[in-house]
Amino acid sequence: MIYTGGTIGMKQDEKTMALVPVDISQIEVEVPELKKFGYKIDTCSFDPVIDSSDITPDFWVKLCHIIKANYSRYDGFVVLHGTDTMSYTASALSFMLEDLSKPVVLTGSQLPVGMLRTDGKENIISSIEIAAARDAQGHPMVPEVCIYFESQLYRGNRTTKYNAENFRAFRSANYPVLADVGIHIKYNRHLVRYPQDWSKPLKIREKLDTNVAVLKIFPGITRQAVEAVMETKGCRAVVLETFGSGNAPTSDWFLSTMKKYVDRGMVIVNVTQCQAGKVDMGAYATGVGLRSIGVISGFDGTTEATLCKLFMLLGRYSSPEKIKKEMQKALRGEISCI
């Protein structure tokens, strides 16, 4: 169990009533039910712990190295993480941990684990059980980077945080849950990605290029606003958040501006602003226009996954055409393009 920070690892000081971090090495004091598992559960903690709003790619690299350094010693890994950027971290880890064959389950809570009504205890307990679960052949039940929250296990790179106040904080609108947790844990194994070769060693894709911008289209957007984003120094790729099924303004200035940057070698990926559904750049003239100038589809991928996928591919390849080709593949089950 790796504690990085976030609400789940907090409790109220009995004297001041202020929230303070728990000693993660003493997690069984806060969650005594863990003793009943009979598992060997070791813990480590980032020092200092990190508010999830301060997460950076350097944090992802450090987390990957902790997992790799301990990879042969454990059946699975549970990462305690703040909820605000959990979907970004889960997406990033899915691309950075290549040939993963063990569970990496991220979880957190909306209320601190030390509070009476916390959702953190159940999230920790179920995450550990899932991370340790094996099938009849001895293989992990879910050898993916996942998020567990409020009785559901999601593919991490399919999630978005959509509720800041409800215990069910996450949603995977375009892909079903990998497991439902009730009296029993029901694994939807036909939805889980399994390695073709279980013996491959884990590799880390730690070279990330974050020269990516996100441009959200809105009614009345101006050329100056668009160019302010596209002209960001060093920018190599843009996640273009469009309307509906991938639609954007058909104004001559907008399309000519997009074409100018595509021709310069910028990778522009079209994702929808909608919570559910996919980009179909052949459905309407507005999408066809973008496709004709070289903007590529992000299919049904989330902004979080698209961004992190670009970070990894830009760090790996210099050719815009190669990056475009890889963006349109389902590398870790992040899109349903085929």
N, C-alpha and C positions, 0 to 999 in steps of 0.2 A: 504494500500500500504506500503510495507516494503522495504526500500532502504538499500541495503547491501554494495553497492559500484559499481564500474565499469564505463565504458565510458558514459553510459546513464545519469548519474547524474552529469555530468561535464558541465561547460561553460567557455568561454574565458573571463578573466579579461579585461575590456575595456582599462585599462592603460598598463598593462604588457603583455597582450595577452597570458598569461600563463593559462593553464586549472586549474580551481578550482572547488571544489564541490558546487553544488547548495544547497540552503536551501530547503530540501524536503518538509518541512511544507508549503512552498510557491510555491509548484509545479504548482498551477493554474496561477502563474505569467508567467511561462515558457510555460505552456500548457493551455491557457485560454479556450480552447474548452471544458475542463472538466466541466466547470460551466453549460453547456447546458444539461448535463445528468440529472441533478436533483437528483443524487445519494448522499448519505452521504458518503463521501470519507475521511477517516482518514489516517494519515500517521505516520510512526515511522521510525527511522533511527538507524543503527548500529553506535556506537560511540567508537572508530573511524571507519570510513568506511573501507572496506577491498578490496584490489585488488584481483581479482578472482584467480590470480596465488598463493595467500597465503591462499586459502581456506583449512580448516582442518575439520576433523570429529567433533571437538568441536564446530565449526561454525554451522554445520548441526544440532547438538543437540540444540544449542541456538535458531536457526531459528524455529525448531519444537516446542519448548516451547513457543515462541512468538505466533505461530499459535494456539496452544492448549489453551493458556491463553485467547485468543480473539475469540475462535471458536464459541461460542454461540452468539456473538454480531454481526457477519457479515455474509453476503451471500456468500462471496468469498474473496480470497486473491490474490494480485498481488505482486510478488517479483521482484524488480529491481536488476539485478545481472550482473556482468561482463560475457562476452561471452566465455572466454577461458575455464572455468571449469563449465559452466552452465549445460552441459549434465551430468556431475558427480553429481552436486547438485540435479538436477531433478531426477536422478536415485536413489540417496540416500534417498531423501524425499519420493519417491514412496514406498520404503520398510520400512521406519521408521514410516510413518504415517499410522497406521493400522486402518481399518474400516473408511477410509476417505469417507465423503459423500458431500463434498463441493469442489469447484474448487480452486486449487492452481496453478496459472499461472505465470511462470517465463518468464521474457522478459528483453531485453537490447537493445543495439544499437551499430552500427559500428561507428557512429559519435555522438559526445556529443549533448545532447538535446538543448543546448544553441546555437548551430551552425545553420546557415541558411538552409543548405541542410540536416539536421539531419533526420535519419530514426526513431529516438526515439519517436517523438510525435505520429506518427501513431501507433507504437508498444504499447505505453502506452494506448492510447485511445481504441484501439481494445481489448487489454488485459482486461481492466476494463469492457467493454461491455460484453465480454465473461464470466468473473468471476461473473457478476451480472445476467446473463441470466437464465431464468427459463421456464419450460414447462407449459402446461395447468394444470398440477396437482400441480404446485408450486415447483417441484423438479429442482435442478440445471441441466442445459443442459449437462455440462461436469464435473462430480464430480471426477476428476482425477488430478494428478500432471502433468502439461502440460508445453510445451514451445511454446510461440507465437513469430513468427518472420516473417516479410516480407510477410504478407497476408496469412500465413498458421499456423494452430494450430496442434502441434504434441503431441503424447504421449511422455512424457519426457524421460522415460527410453528406448525409441527406437531411440534416437537422437545421432548424432555426429556432432561436429563442423567441417566443411570441407572446409570453405573458409574464409580466413583472411581479404579479401579486398572487397568482394561483399556484398551487403546488404542482400542477401539470404545466411546467414552464416551457416545455419543448414540443415541437411538432415536426413530423416528417410527412409533409403533405403529398409528396410524389413517390413514396416508397413505403410499403407496409412494414410494420414492426417485425423485428427479428425474434422477439419473444414476448409473450404476455405472462405477467406474474400475478397469480391469484393464490388459491390454495395449493395449486401445483404450478410449476414453471412450464409453460407450453412453448417449446421451441419450434419456430417455423423454419425447419431446416432447408426446405426447398428455396428459401430466400437468402440463405447464408452463402457467402463466398468461401469456398474451401480451396486450399492450395493443391495444385496438380502434383507437386513433389513436396512432401512433408519434411524432407531432409535438407532442403536448401537452407544455407545460413542466412541469418538476418543481415540486411544491409541498410545503411542509413544514407539517404539522399539529403545531405546537410547543406549543400550549396544552394542558397536561395537568393533570388534577385527580386527585391520588393519595389522595383520601379514600375509600379502598377497604380492606376488611378481608377476610381469608380465615378461614373457620370450618370446621374439619375435625370431622365428626361421629365419635363413638366410643361404644362401649357404655358406659353409665353416665354419659354427659354430663349435667351438671346445668343447671338453669335459670340459676343464678348464672354459670356458665361461658359460657353462650350470651349472656346479657344483658351480660356484661362486654365481649364483642366488639361486639355490636350497639349498645351505648351509647357506643362510642368517639366522642369529641367530633368533630363535623363529618362523620361517616361518611355517605356517600351511597349506597354499594353494598357488597354482600357476595358473595364467591365462596363458595358453600356446597359443600364437598366431601363427597359422600354415598356410601353403600354401593352396590356393584353398578351397576344400571342407573338409579340416581337415587333410591335409597330412604333414608328417614330415619325416626326414631322417630314413631310414631302417637299418642304421648301427647298428651292434651288440652293440657297446658301448653306442649308444644313447638310444636304447630300454632298455638295462640292467640298465642304469642310471635312466631312468624314473621309471622302475619297483622297483628299490631299494627304491626310495622315496615314491612310492605308498605303498609299503610293510611297510614302517615306519609309515604310517597313514596320509601322506600328500594328500590333495585333489588337483588333477590336472584337470583343466577344459579346454577343447579344443575349441577355437574360431578361426574363420577365419580372416586372415589379409585383405581379400577382403572387399570393401565397401558394397557390397550387396551379398546375398546368404547365405547359411547355411552350417554347418558342417554335413557331412554324413560319418560316420566312417565305413560304410560298402561298400563304393563305390570303394575304391582302397586298395591295399594290405598295403600301408603305414598307412592308417587310421585304418584298421583292426588290425594291429600290436599294435597300441596305445590302442585300445579298449580291446584287449586281456590281457593287463597287468594292466587294471583298470583305465585308463584315461577315464573321462566321457565327453560327448558331451555338448557343450554350445549352440547347435542348431543354431538359427539365432540371438542370442543375441549380443549386442555390448560389446566391452571391458569395457566401462564405467559401463554399467548395471551389467555385470558379476562380476566386481570388487566390486561394492557396495553391491550386493546381498551376496557375500561371507563375506563382513564385517559384515553384519547383522546376517547371519547364524552362523558364527564363534563365534559371541558374544552371541548367544542364545544356541548353542549346543556344546557339547564336542566330540560327536561320529562322526568320519569321515563318517561312513556309513549313519548316519542320515542326515548329511550335503549333501552328494552326492544325496540322495533321494530327498531332498528338492530342490536342484539345478536343478533337472530335471523336476520340476513342474513350471507351469506358475503362479507365485504368484501374480504378478501385471500386467500381460499382456506383460511382458518383452521378452518372447520367444513364438514361435509358434511351440511347441513340440507336441501338440495334435490337 
